Amino acid sequence: MSRENVEVVVGQFEGVNARAFAAVMDAYAEDVILILHGRWFALGSPEVVAGKDAVGEWFGDWFRTFDRDFRFEVEESRDLGDRIFIVATQHGRGRSSGVPVTTQTTYLYTVRRGKISQVELWDDRDEALEVVGLRE
């Protein structure tokens, strides 16, 4: 089942790049939880966002700050069974400013019954690795 879990997670990154947002949100469970660590929490967002609608709104608000050239490049993925560890670089330009933006984010996805049930975001890969017990 874990290969399918990787496909679900990587597929939602591909869906964002293709602007297939309805398909992306279809990958999420109704009771999905988004947990923000590091700078993500400092952005003024709540530490935890719960429910598919609220998570979709959070991601939608965030994506709208970028121009249409915004995209993900998955740099690393690790299959941890029902959890998938991802490091992705985001590329784009600020929608209002036009300033180029490149940043790396680390994610830990939990997949349950073929749907994403939890997403955690870190700006620090090493911190995320330590949390999941994969410290290098």
C-alpha positions in Angstrom: 0.0 0.0 0.0 2.9 2.4 0.6 3.7 2.7 -3.1 0.2 3.9 -3.6 0.6 6.4 -0.8 3.7 7.9 -2.5 1.7 8.2 -5.7 -1.1 10.0 -3.8 1.3 12.5 -2.3 3.5 13.1 -5.3 0.3 13.3 -7.5 -1.0 16.2 -5.5 2.2 18.1 -6.1 1.9 17.4 -9.8 -1.8 18.5 -9.6 -0.8 21.8 -8.2 1.8 22.3 -11.0 -1.0 21.5 -13.5 -3.4 23.9 -11.7 -5.8 20.9 -11.2 -6.8 22.2 -7.7 -10.1 20.2 -7.5 -8.1 17.0 -8.1 -5.6 18.1 -5.6 -8.2 18.6 -2.9 -9.8 15.3 -3.8 -6.6 13.6 -2.5 -7.4 15.0 1.0 -9.6 13.3 3.6 -12.5 15.3 5.0 -10.9 15.4 8.4 -7.4 16.3 7.2 -5.1 18.2 9.6 -2.4 20.6 8.6 0.3 21.3 11.2 2.7 24.2 10.7 6.2 24.4 12.2 8.9 27.0 12.1 8.4 30.0 9.9 5.1 28.6 8.7 3.6 29.2 12.1 5.3 32.6 12.3 3.4 33.7 9.2 0.5 34.4 11.4 -1.4 31.2 10.5 -2.7 29.0 13.3 -0.4 26.2 14.3 -3.1 23.6 13.4 -5.7 23.9 10.6 -8.4 21.2 10.7 -10.8 20.0 8.1 -10.7 19.7 4.3 -12.4 23.1 3.7 -10.1 25.0 6.1 -7.0 23.3 4.8 -8.0 24.1 1.2 -8.7 27.7 2.2 -5.2 28.0 3.9 -3.4 26.6 0.8 -5.6 28.7 -1.5 -4.8 31.9 0.4 -1.1 31.0 0.3 -1.0 30.1 -3.4 -2.8 33.3 -4.3 0.2 35.3 -3.1 2.2 34.0 -6.1 1.9 34.5 -9.8 0.7 31.7 -12.1 4.3 30.5 -12.7 4.4 29.1 -9.2 5.5 25.4 -9.2 6.9 22.6 -7.0 10.0 20.5 -7.7 10.1 17.4 -5.5 13.7 17.0 -4.5 13.4 14.0 -2.1 10.8 11.5 -1.1 11.0 8.8 1.4 8.4 6.0 1.8 7.8 5.5 5.5 4.7 3.2 5.1 1.6 5.3 5.9 3.8 8.4 6.1 5.6 10.0 3.2 8.6 12.4 3.8 9.0 15.0 1.0 11.4 17.8 0.4 10.3 20.2 -2.3 11.5 23.4 -3.7 9.0 26.0 -4.6 9.7 28.4 -7.5 7.6 31.4 -8.6 7.2 35.1 -8.3 5.2 37.2 -5.9 1.8 38.1 -7.4 1.9 41.8 -6.4 5.7 42.4 -6.4 6.9 40.2 -9.2 9.9 39.3 -7.0 11.3 35.8 -7.7 10.8 33.3 -4.9 12.6 30.1 -4.4 12.3 28.3 -1.1 12.6 24.7 0.2 10.0 23.1 2.4 9.9 19.8 4.1 6.6 17.9 4.4 5.5 14.8 6.3 2.2 13.4 4.9 0.1 10.7 6.5 -2.1 8.7 4.1 -5.1 6.7 5.4 -7.3 4.7 3.2 -5.9 6.3 0.1 -6.5 9.9 1.3 -4.1 12.4 2.9 -5.2 12.7 6.5 -2.4 14.9 7.8 0.3 17.2 6.5 3.1 18.8 8.4 5.3 21.6 7.0 8.8 22.6 8.2 11.2 25.1 6.8 14.1 23.2 8.4 14.8 19.7 6.8 17.1 18.6 9.6 14.4 19.4 12.3 11.8 17.4 10.3 14.2 14.5 9.9 14.8 14.5 13.7 11.1 14.6 14.4 10.4 11.6 12.3 13.4 9.7 13.7 15.6 9.9 10.5 18.2 12.2 11.8 21.3 12.1 9.5 
